[in-house]
């Protein structure tokens, strides 16, 4: 979600940069997952935890879990996969561990939630419940630490409005990327 339109300078990070008036370093990679075991392509960024580079960051923005559900369990019986990513209370799993690592560096962390479909036939329409559960759990994680901020996208896409999505109805359109970047920038500016 974060990497789409990067080549055209219209990714989420580009929208953030325009609104914040600050340089944004974008290390996102299309198709990345948290649960990714292959070492070489994982090191190249397909493992979300490998995208992060230590630095004197004020803010770190991330998103993830959707590809883990779509490709890891086909948005079917995903409870075990979700539990590996983040526990119901938001305290355990790959996501809280990764967020904790970033917080230890002193950075604030923004976790961007699941991009909802426009309510029309989409390849991920059957993943809505899993996406909502991931969002609930990440919101619980954010409630545990004032330096962690959850940005929900639940109400970003109006029902039936395809203009926030690319043709695949999974990833954001340039309009969607701009709207997501605006929400993140608003959180950072608070």
C-alpha positions as CSV (number, residue, x, y, z in Angstrom):
1,X,0.0,0.0,0.0
2,X,2.8,2.4,0.9
3,X,5.0,1.7,-2.1
4,X,2.3,2.0,-4.9
5,X,2.9,5.1,-7.2
6,X,6.4,5.7,-5.8
7,X,8.0,5.6,-9.3
8,X,5.6,8.4,-10.3
9,X,6.3,10.5,-7.1
10,X,2.7,10.0,-5.9
11,X,3.1,7.4,-3.2
12,X,1.9,7.9,0.4
13,X,5.4,9.2,1.4
14,X,5.3,11.8,-1.4
15,X,1.9,13.1,-0.1
16,X,3.4,13.2,3.4
17,X,6.4,15.1,2.2
18,X,4.3,17.7,0.4
19,X,2.1,18.3,3.5
20,X,4.9,18.3,6.1
21,X,7.4,20.2,4.1
22,X,10.0,17.7,5.3
23,X,12.0,15.1,3.5
24,X,10.5,11.6,3.9
25,X,12.6,8.5,3.4
26,X,10.5,5.8,1.8
27,X,11.8,2.2,2.1
28,X,8.5,0.5,1.4
29,X,8.4,-2.4,-1.1
30,X,5.3,-3.6,-2.9
31,X,4.2,-7.1,-1.8
32,X,6.1,-7.0,1.5
33,X,5.1,-9.1,4.5
34,X,6.0,-9.3,8.2
35,X,6.1,-13.1,8.1
36,X,8.6,-13.7,5.3
37,X,11.3,-16.4,5.6
38,X,13.3,-16.1,2.4
39,X,16.6,-14.5,3.3
40,X,17.8,-12.7,0.1
41,X,14.5,-11.2,-1.1
42,X,13.6,-10.6,2.6
43,X,16.8,-8.6,3.0
44,X,15.8,-6.7,-0.1
45,X,12.7,-5.4,1.6
46,X,10.0,-8.1,1.1
47,X,10.3,-8.7,4.8
48,X,8.9,-5.5,6.4
49,X,11.2,-5.7,9.4
50,X,14.2,-5.6,7.0
51,X,13.1,-2.3,5.5
52,X,13.9,-0.3,8.6
53,X,17.3,1.2,8.9
54,X,18.7,2.6,12.2
55,X,18.9,6.3,12.3
56,X,18.0,9.5,14.2
57,X,14.4,9.3,13.1
58,X,11.7,11.5,14.7
59,X,8.9,9.4,13.2
60,X,8.7,6.0,11.6
61,X,5.6,5.2,9.6
62,X,4.6,1.6,8.7
63,X,1.8,-0.5,7.5
64,X,1.6,-4.2,7.0
65,X,-0.2,-7.4,7.6
66,X,-2.5,-7.4,4.6
67,X,-0.2,-9.3,2.4
68,X,0.5,-11.8,5.2
69,X,-3.3,-12.5,5.3
70,X,-3.9,-12.5,1.6
71,X,-0.9,-14.6,0.6
72,X,-0.4,-16.5,3.9
73,X,-3.9,-17.8,4.5
74,X,-5.9,-16.5,1.5
75,X,-8.0,-14.4,3.9
76,X,-9.6,-17.7,5.0
77,X,-9.1,-19.2,8.5
78,X,-6.5,-16.6,9.5
79,X,-6.7,-16.6,13.3
80,X,-3.4,-18.3,13.7
81,X,-1.6,-16.0,11.3
82,X,-3.1,-12.9,12.9
83,X,-2.0,-14.2,16.3
84,X,1.6,-14.6,15.0
85,X,1.4,-11.0,13.8
86,X,-0.2,-9.5,16.9
87,X,-1.9,-10.9,19.9
88,X,-5.5,-9.9,20.9
89,X,-4.2,-7.6,23.6
90,X,-1.6,-6.0,21.3
91,X,1.4,-7.0,23.4
92,X,2.9,-10.0,21.6
93,X,3.8,-10.9,18.1
94,X,6.0,-9.7,15.2
95,X,4.3,-6.3,15.0
96,X,4.6,-5.3,18.7
97,X,8.2,-6.6,18.7
98,X,9.1,-4.5,15.6
99,X,7.3,-1.4,17.0
100,X,9.1,-1.8,20.3
101,X,12.5,-1.9,18.4
102,X,11.7,1.4,16.7
103,X,10.4,3.0,19.9
104,X,13.7,2.0,21.7
105,X,15.4,4.3,19.2
106,X,13.4,7.2,20.5
107,X,11.2,7.5,17.3
108,X,7.5,8.0,17.4
109,X,5.7,5.3,15.4
110,X,2.7,5.6,13.2
111,X,1.0,2.4,12.2
112,X,-1.4,2.8,9.3
113,X,-4.4,0.5,9.3
114,X,-6.0,-1.7,6.7
115,X,-7.3,0.0,3.5
116,X,-10.9,-1.0,3.1
117,X,-12.5,-1.9,-0.2
118,X,-15.2,0.3,-1.7
119,X,-17.8,-2.3,-0.9
120,X,-17.9,-3.6,-4.5
121,X,-16.6,-6.9,-5.8
122,X,-12.8,-7.0,-5.0
123,X,-10.2,-9.7,-4.7
124,X,-10.0,-8.9,-1.0
125,X,-13.6,-8.3,-0.2
126,X,-13.6,-11.5,1.9
127,X,-10.7,-10.2,4.0
128,X,-12.7,-7.3,5.6
129,X,-13.2,-9.1,8.9
130,X,-9.5,-10.0,9.2
131,X,-8.5,-6.4,8.3
132,X,-10.8,-5.1,11.0
133,X,-9.4,-7.5,13.6
134,X,-5.9,-6.5,12.7
135,X,-6.9,-2.8,13.1
136,X,-8.5,-3.5,16.6
137,X,-5.3,-5.2,17.8
138,X,-3.0,-2.5,16.5
139,X,-5.2,0.1,18.1
140,X,-4.7,-1.7,21.4
141,X,-1.0,-1.7,20.9
142,X,-1.1,2.1,20.2
143,X,-3.1,2.6,23.4
144,X,-0.2,1.1,25.4
145,X,2.4,3.7,24.5
146,X,1.8,7.4,23.8
147,X,4.6,7.3,21.3
148,X,2.7,4.8,19.1
149,X,-0.1,6.2,16.9
150,X,-2.7,4.2,15.0
151,X,-4.1,5.8,11.8
152,X,-7.3,4.1,10.8
153,X,-8.4,4.1,7.2
154,X,-11.8,2.6,8.1
155,X,-13.8,5.6,6.9
156,X,-11.4,6.7,4.1
157,X,-13.2,5.1,1.2
158,X,-16.9,6.0,0.7
159,X,-19.2,3.1,0.0
160,X,-19.2,2.4,-3.7
161,X,-16.5,5.0,-4.5
162,X,-13.8,3.2,-6.6
163,X,-11.7,6.4,-7.1
164,X,-9.6,5.7,-3.9
165,X,-8.4,2.4,-5.4
166,X,-6.3,1.4,-8.3
167,X,-7.8,-0.8,-11.0
168,X,-7.0,-4.0,-8.9
169,X,-9.4,-2.7,-6.1
170,X,-6.7,-3.7,-3.6
171,X,-4.1,-0.9,-3.7
172,X,-4.8,2.8,-3.5
173,X,-5.1,5.0,-6.5
174,X,-3.0,8.2,-6.6
175,X,-6.1,9.9,-5.0
176,X,-6.1,7.2,-2.3
177,X,-2.3,7.5,-1.6
178,X,-2.7,11.3,-1.3
179,X,-5.6,10.8,1.2
180,X,-3.6,8.3,3.2
181,X,-0.6,10.6,3.3
182,X,-2.8,13.5,4.4
183,X,-4.1,11.4,7.4
184,X,-0.6,10.4,8.4
185,X,0.7,14.0,8.1
186,X,-2.2,15.2,10.2
187,X,-1.3,12.7,13.0
188,X,2.4,13.8,12.9
189,X,1.5,17.5,13.0
190,X,-0.7,17.1,16.1
